[in-house]
C-alpha cells in the first residue's frame, strides 16, 4: 500500500487539482488551452528529446518489446472492433473508434509522469517506443478504416499523405525521432541545451497532469453508457491482460520493460481517440465519455496494478 501513498496518491491529486481549477472557474477555457499548449509544444517534447538524446541507442530499441507491444495492441484492437460491432450494431468506422479506444492510452500526459515517478526516468523509454507505435500504426489504421467505411476509393494516397503530414508536425513524434537521431550519431549535447531541455522537461509531469484534470471538465458521462463502459473495460482491463500475456508468456521482455508495458496498457483512453472522432464526426460523444469514465476508474485500476507490479 505504500506505493499508493508515495506515487499514486500525489499523481492523481495533481489531476484533481487541475479538475478543480477548471470546475470552479479558476482557469478559463482559454487558460486551459494555454496550459495544454505549453505541455504539448514545449514541456513534453523537451522531456522526450532530453531522454532519448542522452540514452544509448541500444537502450532504446528492444525488438521483443516492440513485437509484444504491437501484437497485443493489434489483437485487442481487432477484438474490440469486431465484438463491439456485433454487440452495438455500429458502422465499420464507429467500430474502428471502439478499437482505437481499447488500445490508445494517455501515454503523454499520464503515462510518462507516472513511469518516471514510480520507476525512474529510464522507465519512460519503453513508453516512448509504445507512443511511436501508436502514432505510426494504430492512429493511421483507425483513420484508414473510417475512410474505407465512407467509400473512399481513389483517395487513399490523399489520406496517407494527410496522416503522414499530421505525424510530421506532431511535436511529440518529432522530439522522439530527433532524439533518436542524436543518440544514433553518438553526439554529445552542449551543456546549455541539456540543462535547458532538462529544466523544461521537469515541468512536463506536473503540468501535464494538471492540464489533464482541467481538460476533463465539461466532458459528458451519460452519453452511451453501455458503449462507454465497453471501451473503458477493454482499455483498463483487457488491454493490460493481453500485454501481460505478450510480454511474459510469448516474448522475452526484460522485467522492467514488461512492467512498464503492462502499466502503460492500463492507462485510460487517450485524447487522440477524441481528436480522430471529432475530425471525422464519428462516435464523438461516446469517445469523449470514455475518456472521462476510464480516467476516473483508472485511479483504482492503475493504483492496484502499481501495488501488484512494483518491486
C-alpha positions in Angstrom: 0.0 0.0 0.0 3.0 2.3 0.5 3.3 2.7 -3.3 -0.2 4.1 -3.5 0.6 6.8 -0.9 4.0 7.6 -2.3 3.3 7.5 -6.0 -0.4 7.1 -7.0 -1.9 9.5 -4.5 0.2 12.5 -5.4 -0.1 11.6 -9.0 -3.9 11.6 -9.0 -4.0 14.6 -6.6 -2.5 16.7 -9.4 -5.2 15.6 -11.8 -7.9 16.6 -9.2 -6.2 20.0 -8.7 -6.5 20.7 -12.4 -10.1 19.5 -12.5 -10.9 21.7 -9.5 -9.3 24.7 -11.1 -11.3 24.2 -14.2 -14.5 23.2 -12.5 -14.6 26.2 -10.1 -13.6 28.8 -12.7 -10.0 29.4 -11.5 -8.9 28.6 -15.1 -10.9 29.9 -18.0 -11.2 27.8 -21.2 -8.5 30.0 -22.8 -6.2 29.4 -19.8 -6.7 25.6 -20.1 -5.8 25.8 -23.7 -2.7 27.8 -22.8 -1.6 25.2 -20.3 -2.1 22.4 -22.8 -0.2 24.3 -25.4 2.8 24.7 -23.0 2.7 21.0 -22.2 2.2 19.7 -25.8 4.6 22.0 -27.6 7.3 22.7 -25.0 7.5 20.7 -21.8 6.7 17.1 -23.1 8.9 17.5 -26.3 11.8 18.8 -24.2 11.4 15.8 -21.7 11.3 13.3 -24.6 14.1 14.8 -26.5 16.4 15.0 -23.5 15.6 11.4 -22.5 16.2 9.9 -26.0 19.1 12.0 -27.0 21.1 11.1 -23.8 20.2 7.4 -23.9 22.3 4.9 -25.9 20.6 3.6 -28.9 20.9 0.0 -27.7 18.8 1.0 -24.7 16.0 2.4 -26.8 15.3 -0.2 -29.4 14.3 -3.6 -28.0 12.8 -5.9 -30.6 11.0 -8.3 -28.2 9.3 -5.4 -26.5 8.2 -3.8 -29.8 6.9 -7.1 -31.1 4.9 -7.7 -27.8 3.5 -4.2 -27.7 2.4 -4.3 -31.4 0.9 -7.8 -31.3 -1.0 -7.2 -28.1 -2.4 -4.0 -29.5 -3.4 -5.5 -32.8 -5.2 -8.4 -31.2 -7.1 -6.1 -28.7 -7.9 -3.5 -31.4 -9.4 -6.2 -33.7 -11.3 -7.9 -30.8 -12.8 -4.7 -29.5 -13.8 -3.5 -33.0 -15.3 -6.8 -34.2 -17.1 -7.6 -30.9 -18.3 -4.0 -30.5 -19.7 -4.0 -34.0 -21.7 -7.2 -33.2 -22.9 -6.0 -29.8 -23.9 -2.4 -30.6 -24.7 -2.8 -34.3 -22.4 0.1 -35.3 -20.9 1.0 -38.6 -17.4 0.0 -39.6 -16.0 3.4 -38.9 -17.5 3.5 -35.5 -16.1 0.1 -34.7 -12.7 1.5 -35.6 -13.2 4.1 -32.8 -14.1 1.3 -30.4 -10.8 -0.5 -31.4 -8.7 2.7 -31.0 -10.2 3.4 -27.6 -9.2 -0.1 -26.5 -5.5 0.4 -27.3 -4.7 4.1 -27.3 -3.8 5.2 -23.8 -3.0 8.6 -22.3 0.8 8.0 -22.7 2.0 11.6 -22.9 0.0 13.3 -20.2 -0.3 10.4 -17.8 2.0 7.6 -18.7 5.3 9.4 -18.9 4.9 11.2 -15.5 3.7 8.0 -13.8 6.6 5.8 -15.0 9.2 8.4 -14.2 7.7 8.8 -10.7 7.3 5.1 -10.0 10.4 3.6 -11.6 12.8 6.4 -12.5 13.4 8.4 -15.6 14.7 5.5 -17.7 11.3 3.7 -17.4 9.8 6.3 -19.7 11.8 4.9 -22.7 9.6 1.9 -23.2 6.5 4.1 -23.3 8.2 6.3 -25.9 8.6 3.3 -28.1 4.9 2.5 -27.5 3.9 6.0 -28.3 5.8 5.8 -31.6 4.0 2.5 -32.5 0.6 4.1 -31.7 1.3 7.2 -33.7 2.6 5.4 -36.8 0.4 2.3 -36.8 -2.8 2.4 -34.7 -3.9 6.0 -35.4 -3.4 5.6 -39.2 -5.1 2.2 -39.1 -8.1 3.8 -37.4 -8.3 6.6 -39.9 -8.0 4.2 -42.8 -10.9 2.1 -41.6 -13.1 5.2 -41.1 -12.2 6.4 -44.6 -12.9 3.0 -46.1 -16.3 3.0 -44.4 -17.1 6.2 -46.2 -16.5 4.6 -49.5 -13.2 6.5 -50.3 -11.8 4.8 -53.3 -9.2 6.7 -55.1 -8.3 9.0 -52.2 -6.0 6.5 -50.3 -2.9 8.4 -51.3 -4.5 11.6 -50.1 -5.5 10.0 -46.8 -2.0 8.6 -46.4 -0.4 11.9 -47.1 -2.7 13.7 -44.7 -1.8 11.2 -41.9 1.9 11.4 -42.6 1.7 15.2 -42.7 -0.1 15.3 -39.3 2.5 12.9 -37.8 5.4 15.0 -39.2 4.0 18.1 -37.5 3.4 16.4 -34.1 5.9 17.8 -31.6 6.0 14.6 -29.6 6.8 12.5 -32.6 9.3 15.0 -33.8 11.1 15.0 -30.4 11.3 11.2 -30.4 12.9 10.9 -33.8 15.2 13.9 -33.3 16.4 12.5 -30.0 16.9 9.0 -31.5 18.9 10.6 -34.3 21.2 12.4 -31.9 21.6 9.2 -29.9 22.3 7.2 -33.0 25.0 9.6 -34.2 26.5 9.4 -30.7 26.6 13.2 -30.4 27.2 14.9 -27.1 24.7 17.7 -26.5 26.1 21.0 -25.4 25.6 21.6 -21.7 23.3 24.6 -22.2 21.0 22.5 -24.4 21.0 19.7 -21.9 20.2 22.0 -19.0 17.6 23.9 -20.9 15.7 20.8 -22.0 16.1 19.3 -18.6 14.6 22.3 -16.9 11.7 22.5 -19.4 11.2 18.8 -19.2 11.0 18.8 -15.4 7.8 20.8 -15.8 6.2 18.2 -18.1 4.9 15.8 -15.4 3.1 18.2 -13.0 1.8 20.5 -15.8 0.6 17.5 -17.9 -1.3 16.0 -15.0 -2.8 19.4 -14.1 -3.8 20.1 -17.7 -5.3 16.6 -18.0 -7.6 17.3 -15.0 -8.6 20.7 -16.3 -9.4 19.2 -19.7 -11.8 16.7 -18.2 -14.2 19.5 -17.1 -17.3 19.5 -19.2 -17.0 16.1 -20.7 -20.2 14.1 -20.7 -20.5 10.9 -18.8 -24.1 9.8 -19.5 -23.8 9.6 -23.3 -24.0 5.9 -24.4 -23.1 4.4 -21.1 -23.0 0.8 -22.4 -20.6 1.7 -25.2 -18.6 3.9 -22.9 -18.3 1.2 -20.3 -17.3 -1.3 -23.0 -14.4 0.9 -24.2 -13.3 1.6 -20.7 -13.3 -2.1 -19.8 -11.2 -3.0 -22.8 -8.7 -0.2 -22.2 -8.3 -0.7 -18.4 -8.6 -4.5 -18.1 -8.4 -6.4 -21.4 -5.5 -4.4 -22.9 -3.2 -4.8 -19.9 -4.1 -8.5 -19.6 -3.2 -9.0 -23.3 0.0 -7.0 -22.7 0.9 -9.2 -19.7 0.5 -12.3 -21.8 2.5 -10.9 -24.7 5.4 -9.6 -22.6 5.7 -12.6 -20.2 4.4 -15.6 -22.0 5.0 -15.1 -25.7 8.1 -12.8 -25.9 11.1 -12.5 -23.7 10.9 -8.9 -22.4 13.1 -7.5 -19.6 11.1 -7.3 -16.3 11.1 -3.5 -16.0 10.1 -3.1 -19.6 7.3 -5.7 -19.2 6.1 -3.9 -16.1 6.0 -0.5 -17.9 4.2 -2.1 -20.9 1.5 -3.6 -18.7 1.1 -0.4 -16.7 1.1 1.6 -20.0 -1.6 -0.6 -21.4 -3.7 0.1 -18.3 -3.8 3.9 -18.9 -7.2 5.5 -19.7 -8.4 6.3 -23.2 -6.2 8.8 -24.9 -7.4 12.2 -26.1 -6.2 11.2 -29.6 -9.3 9.0 -29.9 -11.5 12.0 -29.3 -9.4 14.1 -31.8 -9.9 11.4 -34.6 -13.6 11.0 -33.7 -14.1 14.8 -33.9 -12.2 15.1 -37.2 -14.5 12.6 -38.8 -17.6 13.3 -36.7 -17.7 9.6 -35.8 -18.7 8.3 -32.3 -17.8 11.7 -30.9 -19.9 11.8 -27.7 -19.1 8.2 -26.8 -15.3 8.8 -27.3 -15.5 11.9 -25.0 -17.4 10.0 -22.4 -15.0 7.1 -22.5 -12.1 9.4 -21.8 -13.7 10.7 -18.6 -15.0 7.4 -17.3 -11.8 5.5 -18.0 -9.8 8.3 -16.3 -11.9 8.1 -13.2 -11.9 4.3 -13.0 -8.1 4.2 -13.7 -7.5 5.7 -10.2 -8.4 2.3 -8.9 -7.1 0.0 -11.6 -3.7 1.8 -12.1 -3.2 2.0 -8.3 -3.9 -1.7 -8.0 -1.5 -2.6 -10.7 1.2 -0.4 -9.2 0.8 -2.4 -5.9 1.0 -5.7 -7.8 3.8 -4.9 -10.2 6.1 -2.6 -8.0 9.2 -4.4 -6.8 
